[in-house]
């Protein structure tokens, strides 16, 4: 365990699919001495892609945590040339949009990140998504432009992309020597020397050379750009920059770069080719030089559930123990594993903690340092650590864990996107029904974007997730890990309903069956929300004069809230709507809370039909990269799928087509695309927004929805 937090880095590697995250992680493990053989993704031998499904498909599905260390000269202002050992906790995250939850929860607990960009493709749709996720959790990052050896590689285009597409400030620390087949090294703009990696020992050693003559002028220009950026974050350097830029020392540049990265004023950019073993050590150096340690960041904030006041916890072992559970996994040998980030305090194995969500005490029987799917037992954990614990009976992603005798605090939980697609599923054998339920409950516990519910009308079990690939993997895991064979129905789109106009309605609920009856009378206005928010109920109580007693108002609100899950058009969930309750009456004997709740539900059904409800469907942002000759057929196919073309861009003999396409038209699209392009085009699909369904299609959807429930 790292006792001096100055020498600890908690980082994630994030990018669009196929930018080379796992390949880069493999090099990190090799150069830091954790592995002695480089595992390749295409061979199914990557350390962090340990699931069978990952090895078969060559993609990352779950984030994998690994702890390693890197020898580096100290950069904390000490003058000694000693080499210090930095502990680096690395999380390799998936790039596919279907597994965005893995990126979300990893970024929530990391101190810094390495953003990988493909030198050919630059900033891609999922690159923008993960960048926004990192902004959401204010995670400082550096950018590594990978695949510089590929045809069409262009480092400077990637720099422009970061500036134009993401709107961030890039600061290159290197420029490439050569590109594509001729890429052999980089010019370090801080030392103003060239670096060329050795081919013989897989890039473990490198030599410094003079800057090639044809790059000298360009290097001077980019160095000036670098000095200008660091001068903006340090007043002393600003003076030096104007008086004599040559007087700015390397140590001052490093210190200012660190300050700028931690404050997210700019984002340093490096380049290389992980697959060809070039540039990864420079990236590791940049990780320890510029990304923050736990001490560089503000203390973690939370809320005391008793007083509702803000509490803070500093990253010190003598503070009360506070940790966040950010991932739950099921291991066949040790059972339920809870991945956690420790923000403060210290905990020994066998100790008790309190889960702030349940209020119950739990004994952590074992603590583990993770190495992908392998565990190294450890005796204790303290502030700054990322590890896994065993022994939890009831744990969920986002739970705050505190020491049993420490003060109460609840850390900010994580928010996850809503699923957009569902399958009706059933066990093939009647004997497997119980086993299917157990499998689903474990998988839902692990993955917060996976939802399951039973359709009340049809009795079907509906499994909902982030995309076809997501649910395909889940069903495959049920078969392999839980031995449950599943029958699945056709994909179901997660439609929503919304109101487009406002109406007034009076609802009287009256029942007399001898003895005490039931009575409730409400008059309300219902329509779209007008507070700028899209989800949930906006409830306004404008009752005056006590025509409805105060104790019945919460029941009315509860009745309307229950209607959010079941719209009046076809029974799909509602987006937000507003209800203004302004009149009504009650009966001294017959009125009760349940009567008013039922009146609200019945009133919603009747009034909802008058609010001109419309059906909404999920729209996906589709980006297709295709050779020029297939552009026509692919564009025609997207138009047939109700696609709205957003633009076309030529790049290195290929076309990038962008379109917004309804999810309902995209089932099986990847297979069609392969056929149209002889397997040479690729597509990425990212959820974009909800939009109204055209009337003729909406009628079919509504008719089918009503037919399935009759």
N, C-alpha and C positions, 0 to 999 in steps of 0.2 A: 504493500500500500504506500502511496506517496504521502509522506508526512508533511513535506513542505509544498504547500499548494502552488507556489510560484512555478514549480516544475511539473504541473499537471495540465493537460489539455483534454477537454471533452469535445470531440469534433464529429461531424457527420459528413458523409460524401453524398452529394445529391446532384441530380441531373435528369434530363430527358432520357427516355428509353434508348439504349444502344449508344450512349455517349462514352461508355467505357468505365463506369463506376467500379464494377466488380474486378475488372482487369487491373485498375489502378490500386484497388485495395490489396489485391494479391501481391503487387510490387511493394507496397508499403510493408506487408508482412515479411517479404523476402529480404528487403534492404535493412529492416530493423532486426533481422536475425530470428524472427519468430518461426519462420518456416525455412526449410533448406531446399525446397523445390517449388518452382512457380506453377501453380495450378491454373489452367486455362479454362475459360468459360466454354469455348467450343468443344472442349474434350469432356465437359461435365465434371471437371476436377477442381473447380474453384472452392476454396475453403468456406467462404461465406454463403455460397449457394449449395447448402447441404440437403435441402429437400429433394426428393426424387423428381417432383414436378419441375423444380428449378433446373435440375441437371438435364432433363429431357427437352425442355423448351429453350434453354440458354438465356433465361430471364431471372431477375430477382423478384421474389414474391414477398418474403418477409425480411424485415430489417434484422441484420445480424450484428451483435456487439462483440468487439474484440479488444483486448488490452495488450498493448505492446509498449516498447520504449525506444527512444532515439537519442543517441549521443550527440551533443551539440555544445559548442563553446557558450558560456553564459552570456546572456544579453540583458541582464538586470542591472547594468551600470557598474558591475564589478570589473576591475582591471585585470584580474588574474586570467591567464590563458587556459585555465582548467577546463576540461570537458565535463559537462554536467549531463546526467541521465534524466531525460524527460519522459514521464509516463504519459502515453497517449491512449485514451479510450476512443476507439473508432466505431462508428455505426455506419454500415453500408446499407443504403436505403434503396427501395425499388424505384424504377423510373416510369413504370406503366401507370397510367391514370387510375386504373381499377384498384390499385393498391395505395392510393394517396394517403390513406389513414396511417400507413407505416411511416411516411415522411412527416406527417402532421405531429404524431406523438413523439417522434424522435427529436424534431426541432424544438418541441416544448421543453426538453430537458438538456439540450446541448448549450455549450458556451460559444461555440463557433462552428463554421461549416466551410467545406471546400466545394465550390460550385464548379462542376465539370461542364465544359461546352465542347461540342464536336467542331473541329477546325473547318470542316466542310459545311456543315449545316448551320453553325452559329447558334443563335438563340432560337429554340423551337418551342411549340406550345406548352409542353410540360415544364420546360426550363422556366417559362414565365410563371407558371402555377407554383412551382416550388420556391421561386424567388419571392413571390407574394407571401407564401407561408412563412418564409424566413423573416420577412419584414414584419409580419403579424406578431412574431415572438421576439422581435428585435435581436436577431442572431447576426453578429458580425461575420463577414465571410471574405475569403479570397477566391479568385477565379483561376482555374487551370484549364487552358485550351488544349485539349487532347487530340490525338489522331493527326498530328502535324505531318505524318508520313503519307497520308492518304491523298489520292488524286483530287484536286480541287481545294486542298487545304489553304486557308487564308486567315492568318492570325489577325490582321488589321481589320478584316471584315467583322470578325468576332468582337473586336474592340468597339467598332461602330455599332454593332447590334446591341451590345450592353447599354450603350448610351442612348440609342434611338428607340429600341423596342422595350427595354426595361425602364429607361429613364434614370439610370444610375450613373455615377461618375467612375469610369474605369481609369486606373493608373497602371500602365504596363511597367513591370520591373525588368522585363527582358524583351528582346526582339529575336525572332528566329534567324538562324544561319541556314539559308536554303529552305525549301518547302517541297512537299510531295516526295519523290524519289531522292531528291538531293538534300533533304533535311538531315543535318548532322549534329546540330548543337544550338546554343543560344548566346546572345550577347547580354551579359549582366550589366544593366544600366547604372547600378550603384558602384561597382568596382571598375566599370568600363573595361572589362576583359571578356574574351570569348571563352566558352566552355564547350568541350567536345567529349562525349561519353564513349568509353571503351566498348567495342563490340565483343571482345574476347571473354570478359567476365560478366556478361549480361548487364552492363552499365554500372557495375559496382564502383568502378574507378573512373576518373575523368581527368583531363588535362586542361590547363588554362593556356589560351593562345592570344595573340594580339588580334584586335578587331580587324576582320577582313577590310581591305581598302574600300571596296564598293559599298560597305555598310557604315563607314565611319560617319558620314554626314547625317545619315538617317538616325544613327545611334545618338549623336549629339542633340539632334532635334527632340528625340523622345526622352533623353536625360533631362533636358530643359523642362519638358512637360512634367516630369517626375518632381524636379526641384520646385517648380511652381506649386504643385499640389501639396507638398509637405510644408512649404512656406506658409500656405493658407491656414494650417492648423497650429502654427507656432509663431508667436510674434517676434521672438529673437531671430528665428530663421528668416522671417520676412525681411528684417533689416539686413541680414547678411545677403539675402538673395538680391536685394536692390544694390547693395554696396559692392559685393564681390562674390558671385555664386560659387566660384572655385574654392572659397574658404569654408564652405559647408562640409563637415566631415562625414565619413561613413556612419559613425556612431550616432551622429545627430539625425541623419536620414532614417536610420533604423528606428530611433526613438519616436520620431515624428510619424513614421509610417504606422507604428504600433498605436499611437494616439489616434490617428485618423481612422484606422480599422476599427478600433474598439468603439469610437464614437459614430461609426458608420458614415463618416464624411465622404469616404471614397472606398473603392474596392481594388486592391492590387491584382494585376493579371500576370500569369506566368504561362509558359507553353512547353509542350513536349509530346512524346508519344509513349504512353505507358506500355503498349504492346511491344514496341521496339526498345524498351528499357531506357528511355531518354527523358530526363527532367523530373522524375519522381522524387529524387533526393532534394532537389531545389525546392520542390513543393513542401516536403517535410520540414526543411529549414524554415520556410516561410510560415508554416503552421506554428512552430515554437517561437519564432521571432515576433510575429504580428498578431496571431489570434489570442484572445484573452485567456488567462487562467481564472479560476473561480473568484480570486481576490480582486480582479480588475472590474468585475461587474457589480452593480448595486446589490445590496442584500435582498434576498427574496422576500416578497410581501405576501401577506395573507390576511385573513379576517378571523377574529375571535368569535366563534358562533354564539357565545353567551352575551357579549357586550356589543357585537357588530362593529367593534373598533378595529382599525388596521394594526396588524402586528408585523414586525420584521424579524428575520433570522439571519444572522451573519454567518459567513462560511468559515466557522471556527469549530474545532472539536469540543471546546468547553461550553458551547451553546446547547440549548435543549435540542434533542434529536428531532429532526423534521425531514421527511422524505416524501417523494411523489411516486406512486405506482404508475408507470407509463406503458406497461405492456404485460399481458398475461399469456403464458404459453403452457402447453401440456407436453411434458416429456415422458416417454414410455418407461423410463427407469426411475425418475425421482418424483413423478406426478406433476402437480401444478407449480409452475415457476412464476414468480412475480418479479419482473424487472423493475428496479427502482433507482431513482437519482436521489442521492443524499445531499440536502442543502445545508444542513447544520448538525452539529453534535456528533456523537459516536455511539455505536451499537455493537454488542458482542453476540455471537451465535448463542442460541438458547434463551435470549432475552425476550421479554414481553413488550409488545407495542400496542397502541390503541389505533384502530381504524376510525377516523373522524366521521366517515359516512354512517357506519353502523353503531359507533359508540362502544363496540365490543373489543375485548382484549384478545390478542392473538400471540401465540408463541412462535417465534421464528427459529425452527429447529436447526436449519443449516443456512449458511451464506456461501455464495459462489461468485467467483470471478468468471465471466463468460468468455469462451473462445468458440464463436459460432454455436454449434450444437453440443459442444463439450463444456464441462464445468470443472474449474479448479476450486476445491474447497478452501475457504479462508476463515479466519477466526473472528475478525471484526471489520467494520466499515466505518468510515467517518466522512465529514464534510467534503464534498467534491466528487465522491466516488459514484460510479455507475456499476451496479452489480445485480445479482438475482438472489431472492430468498425463497426458502421452501417451508411449508407448514401452515399456509393460510387456508382457513376453511371458507371464508367469504371475502373475495377481493375483486375489485373491478378496475378497469383502466380509469385513471384520474383520481383515485382515492388518495387522500392525505394520510400519512402514517406518522405518529408522534410517539415519543417515549412514554411509558405508562405513568411516570410521575412528573412528566413535563407539562408545561402550559398548553392550552388548546389553541390550535390554529388550523384554518382550512385554506390551502393554497388554491389559486385560480385553476379551475378544472379545464379540460380540453373540450373544444367544440368539434363535432364531426359532421361531414356533409350527409344529406339525406340520400337514401338509395334511389336509383332511377329505373331499376328493372327488377322483375320478379319472375319466379317459376313456381307453378303448383307442383309439389313433389309428394311421393308416397313410397313406402317401402315395397319392394317387389314381393317379399314374402311376409305373410301375416306375423310370423314369429319374430321378424326384425323390427316391428313397430316400436317397441320399448327401446331397443338399441338405437334406432333412428332418433328418438327424442333425446336420449343421452348425448349422442353425437352432436346434435344441433345445439343443445344447451352449452356444451363445451366450446364449440366453434363460435357461438355468439358471444360467449364470455371473452374469448381471445380477440375477436374482431368487432369493434363498436359500429362499423358501417354495415354489418350483416344484421338483418332484422328478420324475425319470423312471426307470423300470426296465423290464426285459424279463421278462415272466412266463415262468418256466422251462418250465412244462408246456404253455402254449398258444403261446409264441413271440410274443405280442402286446406292443407297446410301450404301456406305461401311463403317462400324463401325469397327475400329481396336483398339486392346488393348493388355494387357500383357499375357493373357491366357484365357482358356475356362471359368474358375471361374469368372475372372474379368468381361468378357462380359455378363456372365449369371446374375451377380449381377446388372450390368447396365440396362439390359433389364427388370429385375424384378423391379428395381426402377422406370423405365418409367411407368410400369403398376400401381405400388402402389402410387407413388407420383404425377404422371401426368395423370393418367387414360388413358394411351395410350396402346392399345393392338398391339403387334408387330408380324409380320411374319418374320422368319429369315431363311436364306439359310444355306447351309452346311458351316462348317468352312473353311476359306481360309488361307493358310500359306503365310506369308510375304516373298516370295522369293526375291532374288536380282540377278543382273547380274554383271559379271566382265570380263574385257579383259585379255587374257593370252599372247598376242603378240602385237608387234608394227607394224604399216604400214604407208606408205606415201599415200597421196591422193590429187588430184586436183579437185576442185569443181567450176564450172562456172554457175552462175545464170543469165539468160538472158531473158528478156521479152520485146517485142515490140508490142504496141497496138495503134499506132498512137500517135503523140505528144511525150512527154517525156517517155522514157522507163525505164527499170530496168536493172542494170548490177552490178555484183560483181564476182571477181575471187580470190579464195584463194587456197594456196598450204600449206598443213600442215602434221605433223606427229602425230599420235594418238596411245595410248597404255596405259599400266598400269602405275600408279604413281611410281616414283622412289625416293621419298623423305621420305619413311618410314611411311607415313600417309595412312589411308585406305579410308577416306571419302572425298568428294568434288572434285572440279576441280583444277588441277595444270596447270596453263596457262603460257606458255613462249612465249614472243613476240620477235622473232628474225628477224623482218623485218628491212632491211637496205636500204638506198637510197630512202626512201619514196615511194616505189612501191605501198604501200597501205597507204594513209594519216592517220596520228595519230588519227584524230577524229573518224575514223571508227573501230579502234581496240577494244574499249569497247563494241561496238555492236556485234563484232565477239565473244568476250568472253561471252557476255550475251546469245548468241545463243547456245554456247556449254553448258553453265550452265543449260539452260532450258532442255537439253537432259538428265540431271542426273535423272530426274523423269521417264524417258521412254526409256528403253534399246532397242537395235536393235534386240535382240533375240526373246523376247516374250512380250516386253512392261513393264517388271518389272523395279523398280528403279535400277540405277547403283550404285555400290560402286565407289570409286574415280577413275578418269582416268586423263592422262596427254595429253595435246595438245601443240605442238610446231609449232607456225605459222612462216613460214620462207620465203614465196614468194607469189606473186599474182599480180593483176593489177586492175585498176579502169578506169572508163570513166568520163571525165570532167563534162558531163551533166547528164548522166543516173545513176550514182552511188549515193547511199545515205545509211544511217545507216541501214535502214530496209532491203535493198538488201543484205548487208553483214551479217546481223543477220540470214536471211533466208538461205543464202549460207552455213553458219555454221551448221544450223539444218539439211539441206539436205546432207551436207558433212558427218555429224556424222552418218546418217542412212546408207549411202553407205559404208563408211570406216569401220564402226563398225562391219559389217559382215565379213570383212577381218581380224579382230583382234582376231579371234578364241574365240568368247565370250562363257562363261560358266555360267551355272545356279548355284546359291548358295542357300542353305536352312539353316534355324535355327536349331541348334543342342542343345538338352536339356541334362543337367547332371541329371541323374535319380539315386536316392538312394532308394532302397527298403529294408525295415526291415521285415524279415519273419521268422517264426518258421522253424527249420531245415528241416522238412519233405516236405515243399513246394518248396525247393530251386531248384530242377530239373525242374519242370513244369514252374516256373517263369523265370529261366534262358533261357529255350527253347523258351518261349514266347518273351523275349527281343531279342533273336537272330533272330526270325522271323520278328521282327520289325526293322531289319537292325541295331540292337544295337551293339555297340563296348564295350565289357566287359572291365572294368577298374580295377576290383579287388573284393575280397570277404573277409569279416572279421567276425569271430565268436565272439559273445558277449552274455553271460548269456542265453544260450539255443536258441539264435536267430542268423540268418545270416544277414549281411549287404551287399547287392549286389550293386555295382556301375557300371554304364554304361553310355555311350554317345549315345543318341537315337535321330534320326530326329523327329522334332515336327510333321511332317505330318503323322508319324506312331503312334502317341500317343493319337489321339482323342478317348475319351471313355476308356482310359487305366485303370483309377481307378476302373471302374465297372468290367472290365475283371480281374483285380488283386483280387478284392473281391471274384469273382467266383472261381478263381484258388486256393485261400487260405482259402476258407470258411469264409471270412471276417476277417482273423487274420493278414494279412500283410498290411503294410502301405507304401506309396511312397511319396517322395518329388521331385518335378521337378523344376530345376533352369536353366534359359537360360545360355548357355555356350559360343557358338561361331557360326559363319557361316562356312559351308564347301561345297565343290562342290558336286552337285547331280550326282550319277552314270548315265552314258549315256542313258541306256535303260529307266530309270525312267524320266530323263530330257526330253526325246523325247515325252513321254506321257503328261507331264506337259505343255510343249510348245504347243503341238497340242491342248490341252484343252483351253489354254489361247487364242490361235489364233481363235479357234472355237467359243468361247464365245463372241469374238469381231466382228465376221462376221455377 
